[in-house]
Structure formats: structure tokens, C-alpha cells
């Protein structure tokens, strides 16, 4: 699962990572990005212009937006068959920039959960593999929403959680957001977990449990 993440770097750094995309200039540092909030994403549009999507996929056929609350993640193993995701996998993919994410582990006494922050050891930003969709509300307004694809955890994360977000290799970014269908033969390779030796994990404050908290102290080591 991926239920919280961060994107704290300057937009100019995103331009270095995604030089072929049009980066939104009004991105502010975020230390506790939570479901249902608007998040920055680069869809597979011809000009790869970054837009803001509601986090929690609302399929185009949904009767109401509440389904998005259950669609913040999509399991890599089943997205090609699930009605909510299979068409998006073919036609509506996106990159979701981040520079870290949180997971929770049950404490030794079993009475609480300890939050951990996970990032690349280098501190570099990266991109989650995402899917997006366009839903029409009853008033005719259009809602763009997205979900983060998850996979099995690597050896660093498996002691904490049984899932992790799909972090795409940088050389595959453009491949993922090319217009049209993605080559099925490469999907399994792209969804493999990032090697653990590239990442680090450490415990952080329980203040991250409250989505209202959004400041640099959340990513400090405990």
C-alpha cells in the first residue's frame, strides 16, 4: 500500500528529472500528501504537461465520487483484469513525482503502529507508476483522478509492509507515458520492486498520522 508520500523538491529540479515534460510552476513543498488531495502527475498526453489530479481513482463509469476513496492504489498483479483499471492501463497512464513515502509497522507490543519514511539514499526524486481517469459529476464538471500502482515489497520494506509503490526506473519514464497502449511484454519488468540497496528507511514522528500536519519535521529521524 502507499497511503502517504512527499514531494519537497523545487520545480526546477523536476525540470531536470523530466526535461521532456511541462512542469507546473506552482508546486509547493509537501511533506504529508494524503488521499483525496490534489497531486501533481504527468499524464500520457502528447505534450506531457503536468496537471493536478485527485488522489483516488474515480472510473469514468462510476455513479459517484466516493469510490475514489477505495482506489488510491492498484495492485500490479491484477490491473490488467480489473474493470476499474484495465482500460486505464491501456490508455491513461501517468507518472507521479515524489521524493519519499511513508509506511506503518505494528509496534512490538501490538498496540500501535510506527510510521517509517522511505526514500532513495541519494535523496533524489523519482516517479511512481500511476493510472488516471476522467469522471463527469452530476453537475457536468469534470474530475481528473489517479491511483498509484503497488507491487510486492523489496527486502528493505518487507519487514514493515507487504506492499510497496511501483517506482519506475528513470530510463522508462517516457516509455510509460507514451500515448497509446503500453507494450505488455515490458509491464512485468517495469513493475519489479526497486532494489533495496538504493533506498533507506527510518522511523519518524507519529505526527504524520494527521493529514493536517505538513511540515519538514515529519521527515526527521526519530
N, C-alpha and C positions, 0 to 999 in steps of 0.2 A: 504494500500500500504506500501511497505518497499523499499525505494529507496536509502538509505544510512545507513551504520552501522559501528561499531567499533569492533576491536579485538586487545586489547592492552596488554594482559597479557603475561607473559613469557611462552615459550613452556613447561617448567617443570610443570607449573600449569595445562596446558592442559592434561598432562600425569596423573595428579591426578584426573581430571574430567572424562577422557576417558581411564582408566587403561588397557582396553582390546584392545585398538587401537594402531597403529604405528603412532606416531606423527611426522610430518615433523620438522626437527631441524632448518630449515632456515626461520622460521616465524618471521617477524619483526612487531613491534607495528604499527597498522594502526588506524587512527582517522577519516578517511573520505573515507571508501570503497564505490566505486561507480559502477554503471552498466557498463558492458563490460570489467571490470578489472578482473584479475585472483583472485579467492578467495579460501581459504582453505576449504575443505569439506572431510568428512569421508563417503565414499560410502558403499553400502551393498555388499562388496566383502568379500570373505572368511576370509581374514586376517585383514580387516578393516584398511587398510593403508590410511592415509591422503594423498590427492592429491590436485592439484590446478586446478580449473575449471573456465572457462569463465562465468561471471555472466550475464545470459540472455540465456534461453534455446533455443538451435537450434535442432529441432526434426530431427531424422535420415533421414526423407523423404523430408526435406526442400530443395528447389532449390538453395538458397544462405543463407549466414550467417546473413543477415540483419534482418531476422525475430526475431533473438535473442534480438534485441533492444526493442521489444514489449513483451518479455516473461520473464521479470525479476521477475514477481510474478505470482502465480497460485492461483485462488480462491478455497478455501477448498470445497465450496458448489458444485462446478461443475467439479472438476478434474477427477472424475470417469467417466464422459461422454465426456469431451473434447478430440478430436483426438490428440491434442498436448501433453496431459498429462496422458491419461488413461493407456497407456502401461507402462509409467514410474512409475506410482503409483504401478503397479503390480510387476515390475521387477527392477526398477532403482531408489531407494530412497537413500537419504543421510542426514547426519547431517551437519549443517553449524555453526561452533562455532562463538560466538560473546560475547561481554560484554555490548553492548548498541546499540541503533539505534535512528535515527532522524525522526521526522515528522514535518510538517509545518502547521501552523494555520493562517487563514486570520486575519490580524490586524483589530482593531476596526474601522479604517477609510475605510477598504475595499480596500486599495490601494497597500498593500504589504502583504507578508507572514512572520510570525515569526517562526524561527526554534526552536524546542524543542528537548532535549536529554532525552531518556527514558532508564532506566536500573533497575536492581534489587536494592532495598535499601541496601542490603548487599554488593553490588559491585561485586558479584560473576559472573563468566561467565556462559553461557548457550548454548543451541543449537536450531537453527531454524530447522523446518522440511523442507527438500528440496527434489527436484527431479532432476535427471541428465539424460543426453543422450549423444550419440556419433555420430558425424556427419562427413562425408567424404567430404573434399573440392575437387574442380576440379583438383587440383594438386596431389590428393591422400593422402594428410596429414589428420590426424585425429584430430578433435576438441572435447574436452570434455567440456560440458557446463551444467549449472544448473539454477534452479529457486527456489525462496523462497515461500512457501505456506503461504497465508494470510487468516485471519478469521475475524469475527466481533470483534469490539474493546471491551475491558472491560470498566468499569465506569471511570477509570482514563484517558484513552486515547480517549474516545468518544467525549469529548468537543474539541479535537484537530483534529481528523481524523475519518473517518467512517470505516477504516480497520486497522488491526494490524497483524504483522507476527505471525505465529504459533510457540510458544515457547514450546518445549516438556518438560514434567516432566522428571527429571533425571532418574527415575526408568524405563522409557520407551525407553531410548536411544537404547539399544541393540535390543529391540523388533522392532524398526523402521528400523534398518539396518540389520536384519536377511536376509540371501539370500532367494529368493523365494517370494511368494506373502504374503502381509500383511493381517492379519485377518480382513475382512470388519467390523466385529462386534465391533472392538476396534477403528476404524478410527475416528468415530464421537467423541468419548471420548477424543482421543488424540488431536483433532483439537479445543477443547474448549479453550477460551481465559484464559490466566494466571490470577489468582485472583489479583485485583488491590492493595490489601493491602501488596503485596510482592514487589511492584515497586514504583519508584519515577520518576517525570518528572519535568524539569525546562528549562527555556528559555536559549538559547546560542547565540553566535555571528552569524551574517549573513555571516561571512567568510566561513561557512560550505557550502554555496551555490556554491562555486567554487571548483570543484573536485581537482584542483591543490593544494589547501590548505590541508595539512595533518600534523597536529602537536597537542600537548597536549592542547593548548589554546582553541581549538574548543569545548572541553567538559567542560569548566569552566562556572559556573553560571554567568548570566548577572545581 
